[in-house]
C-alpha cells in the first residue's frame, strides 16, 4: 500500500513539473515560433561593433541620433542627457568605424 501511494505521488509531482515547464516555454515563446529580428542593412558607421557566437553583430555606439538603417532605436540616458543606440542585430558587419 505504501509503495503504490508513493508511486502515485511521484507521478503527480512529475506531471506538475512538466506542466510548469510547458507554461514557461509557452510564455517565453521558446522553440520554432520565436524568431530573431535581423536587420539586413548596414549602418553608415559603427565604432563598437560586437560579434556574438551566433554569427550576429550588434553596434554599441551611442550618439545624438540613430542611423536611418536602424529599425529599433533605444533612448539611453547618459550624464550629458538623452542619447540614442541602435539595438538591431545584423547578419554581417555593422559598418565601417566612425570618424570622430
C-alpha positions as CSV (number, residue, x, y, z in Angstrom):
1,X,0.0,0.0,0.0
2,X,2.8,2.5,0.9
3,X,4.7,1.9,-2.4
4,X,1.6,2.4,-4.5
5,X,0.8,5.7,-2.7
6,X,4.4,6.8,-3.1
7,X,4.3,6.0,-6.8
8,X,1.1,8.0,-7.3
9,X,2.7,11.0,-5.5
10,X,5.8,10.8,-7.7
11,X,3.7,10.6,-10.9
12,X,1.6,13.6,-9.9
13,X,4.7,15.6,-9.0
14,X,6.3,14.8,-12.4
15,X,3.1,15.9,-14.1
16,X,3.1,19.1,-12.1
17,X,6.7,19.9,-13.0
18,X,6.2,19.2,-16.7
19,X,3.1,21.5,-16.7
20,X,5.2,24.3,-15.2
21,X,7.9,23.8,-17.8
22,X,5.3,23.9,-20.6
23,X,3.8,27.1,-19.3
24,X,7.2,28.8,-19.0
25,X,8.2,27.7,-22.5
26,X,4.9,29.0,-24.0
27,X,5.2,32.3,-22.2
28,X,8.8,32.8,-23.4
29,X,7.9,31.6,-26.9
30,X,10.7,29.0,-26.8
31,X,11.1,27.0,-30.0
32,X,10.2,27.5,-33.6
33,X,7.7,30.3,-33.1
34,X,10.4,32.7,-31.7
35,X,12.5,34.4,-34.4
36,X,15.4,36.7,-34.2
37,X,14.8,40.0,-35.9
38,X,17.8,40.6,-38.2
39,X,18.4,43.9,-39.9
40,X,19.8,43.1,-43.4
41,X,21.1,46.6,-43.9
42,X,24.4,48.1,-42.9
43,X,25.0,51.1,-40.6
44,X,26.7,54.1,-42.1
45,X,29.4,53.6,-39.4
46,X,29.9,51.7,-36.1
47,X,32.9,52.0,-33.8
48,X,31.9,49.4,-31.2
49,X,30.7,46.5,-33.4
50,X,30.3,43.4,-31.2
51,X,30.2,39.8,-32.6
52,X,28.3,37.1,-30.9
53,X,29.0,33.3,-31.3
54,X,25.6,33.1,-33.1
55,X,27.2,34.9,-36.1
56,X,25.2,38.1,-35.5
57,X,26.6,41.6,-34.8
58,X,25.3,44.5,-32.7
59,X,26.5,48.1,-32.6
60,X,27.1,49.5,-29.1
61,X,27.7,53.1,-30.3
62,X,25.6,55.8,-28.5
63,X,25.0,59.1,-30.3
64,X,22.8,62.1,-30.9
65,X,20.6,60.0,-33.3
66,X,20.3,56.6,-34.8
67,X,21.3,55.7,-38.3
68,X,18.4,55.7,-40.8
69,X,19.0,52.0,-41.4
70,X,18.3,51.2,-37.8
71,X,14.9,49.6,-37.2
72,X,14.9,49.7,-33.3
73,X,16.4,52.9,-31.8
74,X,16.5,53.0,-28.0
75,X,16.9,56.0,-25.8
76,X,20.0,55.8,-23.5
77,X,20.3,58.1,-20.5
78,X,23.8,59.5,-20.1
79,X,25.4,62.1,-17.9
80,X,25.2,64.6,-20.8
81,X,21.5,63.8,-21.3
82,X,19.5,61.6,-23.7
83,X,21.3,59.8,-26.4
84,X,20.3,57.0,-28.8
85,X,21.5,53.5,-29.5
86,X,20.6,51.1,-32.4
87,X,19.5,47.8,-30.8
88,X,19.3,45.9,-34.1
89,X,21.0,42.7,-34.8
90,X,23.0,42.4,-38.0
91,X,23.9,39.4,-40.1
92,X,27.4,40.5,-41.2
93,X,29.3,43.5,-40.2
94,X,27.7,46.6,-38.5
95,X,29.5,49.1,-40.7
96,X,32.9,50.8,-41.0
97,X,34.4,52.6,-37.9
98,X,33.0,56.1,-37.4
99,X,35.3,59.1,-37.9
100,X,35.3,61.5,-34.9
